[in-house]
Amino acid sequence: MRPKPISELISLKGRRALITGAAAGIGEAIAYRFAEAGADLELADIDEIGLQRVKEMITDFDVEVNTHVVDLSNRSEISKLWEGLNGREPDILVNNAGIYPFKNFLEVDEEFLRKVVSINLDVVFWMCQEMIRRRLDKGGVIINVGSIEGHTALCQRSRTLHD
């Protein structure tokens, strides 16, 4: 039995989704499936070339796609992103942006840790706050994407310390 296209299972017509980390990987796949289901998209990432590639990939779907090159680790850029939506505020937020740069646990310094925490935790908080501020009386959906790699890395580092 062949799987049905998502457009036969769910319709997101009339919805707008803001997806972070949309230039590759899971974010790219989310953007594709949301477009397939009919959602208009606001795609955010630091990778301009990747965003354009994803935008071109989903041009066959009859949806509006806007790209936003933004360094989400910078709080002021998050504010500018939301302010720049100008009436295109999403009713769906997908917090997908994340980094997992590997470094030996004993070599992690303050700058490295702050960068990882900023992208993987702070961005989620600030994006949720912006979404809720704008959708408090209207409702909406927030999807926060995480990775098993965070748990796996912590366990591996813990074992390394005890070995």
Residue pairs with C-beta under 8 A, 6 or more apart in sequence:
5 36
6 33
6 36
6 37
7 36
7 37
7 38
10 37
11 37
11 38
12 34
12 37
12 38
12 39
12 92
13 37
13 38
13 39
14 38
15 38
15 39
15 40
15 91
15 92
16 39
16 40
16 41
16 42
16 88
16 89
16 90
16 91
16 92
17 34
17 39
17 40
17 41
17 42
17 90
17 91
17 92
17 93
17 94
18 41
18 42
18 44
18 85
18 90
18 92
18 93
18 94
18 127
18 131
19 27
19 30
19 31
19 34
19 41
19 42
19 43
19 44
19 94
19 96
20 27
20 44
20 45
20 72
20 94
20 95
20 96
20 97
20 123
20 127
21 27
21 44
21 45
21 96
21 97
21 98
21 145
22 28
22 30
22 31
22 41
22 43
22 44
22 45
22 51
22 54
22 67
22 96
23 43
23 45
23 46
23 47
23 49
23 50
23 51
23 53
23 54
24 45
24 47
24 50
24 54
26 96
26 145
27 43
27 45
27 54
27 94
27 96
27 97
28 50
28 54
28 57
30 94
30 96
30 145
31 41
31 43
31 54
31 58
32 54
32 57
32 58
34 41
34 92
34 94
35 41
35 58
35 61
35 63
35 65
36 58
36 61
38 61
38 62
38 63
39 63
39 92
40 63
40 64
40 65
40 88
41 58
41 63
41 64
41 65
41 66
42 66
42 68
42 85
42 88
42 90
43 51
43 54
43 55
43 65
43 66
43 67
43 68
44 67
44 68
44 70
44 72
44 81
44 97
45 51
45 67
45 68
45 69
45 70
45 97
46 69
46 70
46 71
46 72
47 69
48 67
48 69
51 67
51 68
51 69
52 67
54 67
55 65
55 67
58 65
59 65
66 88
68 81
68 84
70 77
70 78
70 80
70 81
71 77
72 78
72 97
72 119
72 123
72 127
73 115
73 118
73 119
73 122
73 123
75 122
75 126
78 123
78 126
78 127
78 130
79 130
82 89
82 130
82 134
89 134
89 135
90 131
90 140
91 135
91 138
91 139
91 140
91 141
92 140
92 141
92 142
92 143
93 127
93 128
93 131
93 140
93 141
93 142
93 143
94 143
94 145
95 123
95 124
95 127
95 128
95 142
95 143
95 144
95 145
96 145
97 119
97 123
98 119
98 120
98 145
98 146
98 147
99 115
99 116
99 119
99 120
100 116
100 147
100 149
100 150
100 153
101 112
101 116
102 153
103 112
105 157
105 160
105 161
120 150
124 144
128 142
128 144
131 140
131 142
132 142
